[in-house]
Amino acid sequence: MRRLTLRQFRVFEAVARHLSFSRAAEELHLSQPAVSMQVRGIEVILGLPLTEQLGKKIFLTEAGREVLHASRAITARLDDLQANLAQLQGIDSGRLKLAVTSTVNAVATDILVRFRGRHPGVSIHLDVSNRESVLEQLAANRIDLAIMGQVPDGLELEATRFMDNPLVVIAPPDHPLARKKKVSVAALAAEPFLVREAGSGTRGAMERFFATRGLEIHSSMEMSSNEAIKQAVQAGLGLGVLSLQTLEMERALKRLAVLNVEGFPIMRHWYIVHRADKRLSPAAQAFKAFVLERAQTTR
């Protein structure tokens, strides 16, 4: 009987994750026919279909779900093997796979620059995504560490708080509320707000803040990035709630104003996160220690 190959497992894991042959091919830098051929090879060996197409959507069969589970277990073991071998080689020849939410990107970039100065030999892969994607990557063991805000319960994650993340209300500099020394929360209820996508930690904190005060936000537009919200607020399309630490340039150039709203800033925190069962590589251990050490020195 022919044996399945590691390449087949990796290709199928990508297909199963995206539920798309074309997106898997794009991620793996392969042609779509090459991806289809690898999946078809598994099906021939097992004698069972792994996917089924209903309309334009692809779904996993029961056999496909079993192969996906095995694929993740096998690739995780191989990643651990690579980490152990890197440990024998030393920190500065290892790899670090890191994912951060878009809100923390500016801070994370600064940390990475300083970390590379101390460990120039570490190979770093950084993915900037929304909160849902970062959690998915943690669950699938595709990354070593994540930096993010709100960490959900029940996912067997180890999260260590290392920095405050104040959220503030922003407006165009010529907005009537920008001229007020103090803005009541009630005054914001009539204003249109530009908000992040559902599932965003910033949006969740914002909605909870207003809900506890019996107010409902009037959302004029939903956007998938902080940069898009900044641009839209500057254009006068509404107010926004963003991390103060992402507004340094816009405030210096007087493109945005931070409103002095009662009850603000909403104080959230940033965490460095990994799976509780994850055996961190020397590079990942060094990065986590560096982040926590830097947090202590900046307090």
N, C-alpha and C positions, 0 to 999 in steps of 0.2 A: 504494500500500500504506500502510495506517495505521501510524503510528510508536508505539513504546512510550513511555510517559511516565515521568518520574522518580518520580511518585507510585506508579505501578504497581510499579516496581522496589523502592521502599522497603517497600511493603505485602507484596510477595512475599518479600522478605528476612526480614521478621518472621515470616511464616508458615513459611518454610523453617527458620528458627532454632528456633522453638518446636515445629514439626511439629503445629501446632494453629491452626485458624482462630479459635477463641474466645480463646485466649491472645494471639494477634497483635492481635485487635480490642481487647482490654483494654489492651495496651501502647500502641497507637496512638490510643486514645480514639475508636474507631469502632465501629459496629454490626457484628455478624458478617456480615449480608447484604452490607454495603458492602465488607468485606474479600473475601468470596467473589466479588463482582462484579468487583473489580479483578483478581483472579487469573484469573477466567473471561475477562476482556478480553484478557489476555496470550495465553491459550490460543487464542482466536478469531483473533488476529493471526498467531500462529505456526502454527496448525493442528495443534498437538500438545498432549497433556495434560501438565501439570506435576506433578500429584500423583496418587496412587492410594490408595484406602482398602482395607485388609485388616482385616476385623473392625472394631475401634474405633480402629485406629491409622492414621495418615497417613504415607505414604512419598513421597519424591521420585522421579520418573521420571528417566531419563537426560537428557531435555530440561530437567526441573526443576533438575537439578544444574548444567547449563550456564547456565541463567538466574540461578541463585544466584551462581555465580562472577562473571558479568557484573555483577550487582547490587552485589556487594561492591566490585568494582573501580571502578564508576561512583561509588558513594557515597563511597568513599575519596578519589577525585580531587576530588569536590565539597567534601569536608571540608578537603582541602589548599588548595583555592581560597579557602575561607572563612578559613582560617588566614593565608594570604598577604595577603588583603585586610585582615584584622585587624592584620597587621604594619604595613601602611601607615597604619592608624588609630592605632596605638600600643597599649601593653600594657593600659592601663586601660579599653579598650573591647572587649577580647577575651573569649573563652569558654574555660573549662577543664573538660574532662570527665575525672573522676577516679574510679577504683574502688579500694576497699580491702577487704582481708579483715577479717572480723568481729573477729579478735583485735586488730588494730591500730586499730580504730575510735576508741577513746578518745584515743589519741595523735594520730591523723590529724585529729580534730576540733579539738584544741588548736592544731595547726599551721595549720589552715584559718582559725581565728579570728584568729591573728596575721598570717597572709598577707593576709586581707581588710582588716586595719587598715592595711597598707602599700599595697594595691592595691584600694581599695573599688569601683572600676568594673568589675572582672572578674566576669563571670557564671559561677558555678560549679555544675556538676552532679555530685553525689556519689552513688555507688552502693556500698552495703555488702553484700558477698556472700561466699560461701565461696570457697575457693581455686580450685576447678574453674571456677566461673563467671567469676572475674576473669581466669583464663588464656584462657577462651573469648572474652571481650570484647577482650583484647589481640590474639588471633589474628584476630578479625574486624575489627580496626581501628575499634572503636566507641568507644574511649576514647583520651585522650592519654597518660595516665600511670596507673600502679598503685602502690600501696604494699602490700607483702606480705612474707611470710617466705621459706620455701624456694622458690627459683626453679629450675625444671627446665632441664636441658641440652637442646640441640637444637632450640629454638624460635626462634632468631634474635632473642633479646631482649637489650637492654642493661640491666644491673642494677647499681646502685651502692649499696653498703652505707652506711647512715647512722646506725644505732642498734642497741645491744645489746637482746636480747629474752630475758631469763632466764625459764625455765619452772620452776615449783615445784609441790610436792605440797600440796594443800589438804585440810583435814578440818574437821568441826564442832569448835568450841572444847572441847566436853566429850568428845571422842574419846580413848580411852586412849593413843593414840600422840602426842596433842598435849601430853601431860604429860612425855614423854621428852625428855631433852636431846639425844640422838642416836638416830636411827632407822636400822637397817640396811636395805639394799635387800631382803634376804631376808624381812624382817618384813612387807613390803608384798605379797608374793606371795599371801598368804592373804586379802588384803583385796579386796572388790569395788570396781571402778573404774567411774566414769562417763566415757565417752569421746566425742570428737567423731566425726562421720561419716567413713566411709572416704574417703581422699583429702585429709583435713585435714592441714596441715603440723604442727600440734601433736600430733595423734595419731601421725603418722609418726615424729616425733622421740621420742615417748614409747615407742613399740613398739621402735624401734632401741635405745634405752637399755637396756631390760630384756632384749632378745634377746642383746645382746653379753655380758650377765652370765648367760646360760643360764636366764633366768626368763621365764615367760609370765604376762601379766596376766589376771586374772579379770575380764572385762567384764560388769557387771550391766545396763548400759543404754547405748544409743547416742543421742546428742543432737546437734542441728544448730546449737546456739549456745552461746557461753560463758555467757551469762546463765542459760540453762536448767541448765547444769552447776552454776553457783554455787547456784542455788535448790535443786537436788537434793542437793548436798553439805550445805547448811544443814539440810535435812530429814532427814539421816542415811541417805541411800540409798547412800552409798559415798564413796570418795575421788575426787579429780580432779587433773589436771595442767593448769595454766593459766599464762598469762603473769603474772609478778609485777606488771607495770605496769597490769593490768586489775583489781587487787584493792584499790586504795587505799581506797575507801569501805568495803568489807566488813571490812577489817582495822581501820580507825579505829573502826567501830561494834562490833567484836569479834563479828562474825557468822561469820567464818571464821578458821581458824588455818593458818599456813604451817608444815609439818613440817620439821624439821631432818634431812633424809635424806642419808646419805652419797652422794656423787656428784652431788648437786643443789646449785645449780640446773643444769639443762641449758641451756647458753648457745647460743642461736640469735641471729639477726640480722634486722633489718628492712631492706628494700631499696626504693628507688624505681626503677620499671621502665617501660620503653617498648619498642616494637618497634625493632629495630636500623635498619630502613629508614624509620622515622617522621620526618617533618619537623615538629619541634615548633613550635607557634605561639609568639608572644612571651609569651602568658600562661603556657603550659606551660613554656617556658624559664625564665621568672621564678619559677614555683613550684618547679621542680626546684632552681634556684640557691638559693632561700630555704630549702628543706629541708636542703640540704647545708651552707649557711652556718650555720643554727641548730644543726645537729649538731656543727659545729666549736666553736661557742661554749659548748655544754653539756658538752663532754668535760673 
